[in-house]
Amino acid sequence: MAKCNFCGNKNLVFKNAEYIYKHEEHFMLFENVPCEECTFCGERYYEAKTLKKIERDFFDVLHQKRQPLKKIEMPVEIYAA
């Protein structure tokens, strides 16, 4: 990738990051997901094949074709100004 589509910065670094996939009211956290990240604004870019694998893995777990590595509990709050 030549530059950040969000801010125009030309400095992107390869890293592994967390990615949260949401479908309806279901969430799944993926760790160590490869991406490119803008060093200025933090915008992340993922390859299409990576996102397709995340989606496949999510639906496999959702439809109980396999178990996730672990489960976590997450508190929920409604934002009130």
PyRosetta script that sets phi, psi and omega in degrees:
from pyrosetta import init, pose_from_sequence

init()
pose = pose_from_sequence("MAKCNFCGNKNLVFKNAEYIYKHEEHFMLFENVPCEECTFCGERYYEAKTLKKIERDFFDVLHQKRQPLKKIEMPVEIYAA")
pose.set_psi(1, 130.9)
pose.set_omega(1, -174.9)
pose.set_phi(2, -77.2)
pose.set_psi(2, -42.8)
pose.set_omega(2, -179.4)
pose.set_phi(3, -154.7)
pose.set_psi(3, 164.3)
pose.set_omega(3, 178.9)
pose.set_phi(4, -70.1)
pose.set_psi(4, 127.5)
pose.set_omega(4, 178.4)
pose.set_phi(5, -71.4)
pose.set_psi(5, -19.7)
pose.set_omega(5, -176.7)
pose.set_phi(6, -84.6)
pose.set_psi(6, -50.7)
pose.set_omega(6, -174.6)
pose.set_phi(7, -116.1)
pose.set_psi(7, -11.6)
pose.set_omega(7, 179.3)
pose.set_phi(8, 88.5)
pose.set_psi(8, -3.1)
pose.set_omega(8, 178.9)
pose.set_phi(9, -60.7)
pose.set_psi(9, 142.7)
pose.set_omega(9, -178.8)
pose.set_phi(10, -98.6)
pose.set_psi(10, 2.2)
pose.set_omega(10, -179.1)
pose.set_phi(11, -102.4)
pose.set_psi(11, 104.4)
pose.set_omega(11, 176.6)
pose.set_phi(12, -118.0)
pose.set_psi(12, 142.2)
pose.set_omega(12, 179.1)
pose.set_phi(13, -121.8)
pose.set_psi(13, 145.6)
pose.set_omega(13, 174.3)
pose.set_phi(14, -82.2)
pose.set_psi(14, 136.1)
pose.set_omega(14, 178.3)
pose.set_phi(15, -156.5)
pose.set_psi(15, 171.8)
pose.set_omega(15, 171.6)
pose.set_phi(16, -107.2)
pose.set_psi(16, 133.5)
pose.set_omega(16, -174.8)
pose.set_phi(17, -134.7)
pose.set_psi(17, 171.7)
pose.set_omega(17, 172.3)
pose.set_phi(18, -87.2)
pose.set_psi(18, 148.1)
pose.set_omega(18, 179.9)
pose.set_phi(19, -138.5)
pose.set_psi(19, 128.8)
pose.set_omega(19, 178.2)
pose.set_phi(20, -104.7)
pose.set_psi(20, 121.3)
pose.set_omega(20, 177.6)
pose.set_phi(21, -100.1)
pose.set_psi(21, 132.0)
pose.set_omega(21, -180.0)
pose.set_phi(22, -125.4)
pose.set_psi(22, 133.1)
pose.set_omega(22, 173.5)
pose.set_phi(23, -139.3)
pose.set_psi(23, 117.3)
pose.set_omega(23, -174.7)
pose.set_phi(24, 52.9)
pose.set_psi(24, -121.4)
pose.set_omega(24, -179.2)
pose.set_phi(25, -102.2)
pose.set_psi(25, 18.6)
pose.set_omega(25, -179.4)
pose.set_phi(26, -108.5)
pose.set_psi(26, 138.0)
pose.set_omega(26, -180.0)
pose.set_phi(27, -127.3)
pose.set_psi(27, 150.5)
pose.set_omega(27, 172.4)
pose.set_phi(28, -145.4)
pose.set_psi(28, 131.7)
pose.set_omega(28, 179.3)
pose.set_phi(29, -95.9)
pose.set_psi(29, 127.0)
pose.set_omega(29, 175.7)
pose.set_phi(30, -110.1)
pose.set_psi(30, 133.0)
pose.set_omega(30, 178.8)
pose.set_phi(31, -106.3)
pose.set_psi(31, 156.2)
pose.set_omega(31, 176.0)
pose.set_phi(32, 59.3)
pose.set_psi(32, 42.6)
pose.set_omega(32, 179.9)
pose.set_phi(33, -88.7)
pose.set_psi(33, 123.6)
pose.set_omega(33, -179.3)
pose.set_phi(34, -69.3)
pose.set_psi(34, 138.3)
pose.set_omega(34, 178.9)
pose.set_phi(35, -158.5)
pose.set_psi(35, 173.8)
pose.set_omega(35, 168.8)
pose.set_phi(36, -110.1)
pose.set_psi(36, 137.6)
pose.set_omega(36, -178.5)
pose.set_phi(37, -126.0)
pose.set_psi(37, 134.9)
pose.set_omega(37, 176.0)
pose.set_phi(38, -69.2)
pose.set_psi(38, 129.6)
pose.set_omega(38, -179.0)
pose.set_phi(39, -75.1)
pose.set_psi(39, -13.3)
pose.set_omega(39, -179.8)
pose.set_phi(40, -94.4)
pose.set_psi(40, -55.7)
pose.set_omega(40, -173.5)
pose.set_phi(41, -104.6)
pose.set_psi(41, -12.6)
pose.set_omega(41, 177.4)
pose.set_phi(42, 86.1)
pose.set_psi(42, 1.0)
pose.set_omega(42, 177.9)
pose.set_phi(43, -59.3)
pose.set_psi(43, 137.8)
pose.set_omega(43, -178.1)
pose.set_phi(44, -112.0)
pose.set_psi(44, 145.0)
pose.set_omega(44, 180.0)
pose.set_phi(45, -124.8)
pose.set_psi(45, 129.1)
pose.set_omega(45, -178.3)
pose.set_phi(46, -117.4)
pose.set_psi(46, 144.0)
pose.set_omega(46, 176.0)
pose.set_phi(47, -70.7)
pose.set_psi(47, 149.9)
pose.set_omega(47, -179.7)
pose.set_phi(48, -58.3)
pose.set_psi(48, -40.3)
pose.set_omega(48, -179.0)
pose.set_phi(49, -64.6)
pose.set_psi(49, -32.2)
pose.set_omega(49, 177.6)
pose.set_phi(50, -67.7)
pose.set_psi(50, -45.7)
pose.set_omega(50, -179.7)
pose.set_phi(51, -67.0)
pose.set_psi(51, -35.1)
pose.set_omega(51, 177.3)
pose.set_phi(52, -66.2)
pose.set_psi(52, -38.7)
pose.set_omega(52, 177.4)
pose.set_phi(53, -65.8)
pose.set_psi(53, -41.4)
pose.set_omega(53, 177.7)
pose.set_phi(54, -58.9)
pose.set_psi(54, -45.8)
pose.set_omega(54, 179.8)
pose.set_phi(55, -62.9)
pose.set_psi(55, -43.7)
pose.set_omega(55, 177.6)
pose.set_phi(56, -60.8)
pose.set_psi(56, -47.7)
pose.set_omega(56, -179.3)
pose.set_phi(57, -62.3)
pose.set_psi(57, -40.3)
pose.set_omega(57, 179.0)
pose.set_phi(58, -59.0)
pose.set_psi(58, -50.3)
pose.set_omega(58, -177.2)
pose.set_phi(59, -70.2)
pose.set_psi(59, -29.6)
pose.set_omega(59, 174.0)
pose.set_phi(60, -62.5)
pose.set_psi(60, -43.1)
pose.set_omega(60, 178.7)
pose.set_phi(61, -70.8)
pose.set_psi(61, -43.5)
pose.set_omega(61, -179.3)
pose.set_phi(62, -58.7)
pose.set_psi(62, -41.1)
pose.set_omega(62, -178.7)
pose.set_phi(63, -92.8)
pose.set_psi(63, 14.6)
pose.set_omega(63, 174.1)
pose.set_phi(64, 58.2)
pose.set_psi(64, 35.2)
pose.set_omega(64, 173.1)
pose.set_phi(65, -80.9)
pose.set_psi(65, -19.5)
pose.set_omega(65, 174.2)
pose.set_phi(66, -158.2)
pose.set_psi(66, 165.3)
pose.set_omega(66, -179.4)
pose.set_phi(67, -97.8)
pose.set_psi(67, 146.2)
pose.set_omega(67, 175.0)
pose.set_phi(68, -72.0)
pose.set_psi(68, 162.5)
pose.set_omega(68, 178.1)
pose.set_phi(69, -59.5)
pose.set_psi(69, -42.2)
pose.set_omega(69, 177.1)
pose.set_phi(70, -158.6)
pose.set_psi(70, 168.0)
pose.set_omega(70, 176.7)
pose.set_phi(71, -123.1)
pose.set_psi(71, 146.5)
pose.set_omega(71, 177.5)
pose.set_phi(72, -127.8)
pose.set_psi(72, 159.1)
pose.set_omega(72, 175.7)
pose.set_phi(73, -103.5)
pose.set_psi(73, 137.2)
pose.set_omega(73, -178.2)
pose.set_phi(74, -126.9)
pose.set_psi(74, 125.0)
pose.set_omega(74, 176.5)
pose.set_phi(75, -69.6)
pose.set_psi(75, 150.5)
pose.set_omega(75, -179.5)
pose.set_phi(76, -124.5)
pose.set_psi(76, 137.1)
pose.set_omega(76, 179.6)
pose.set_phi(77, -138.6)
pose.set_psi(77, 148.0)
pose.set_omega(77, 173.6)
pose.set_phi(78, -96.7)
pose.set_psi(78, 130.3)
pose.set_omega(78, -179.5)
pose.set_phi(79, -71.5)
pose.set_psi(79, 131.5)
pose.set_omega(79, 177.4)
pose.set_phi(80, -131.9)
pose.set_psi(80, 122.0)
pose.set_omega(80, -178.1)
pose.set_phi(81, -75.3)
pose.dump_pdb("model.pdb")
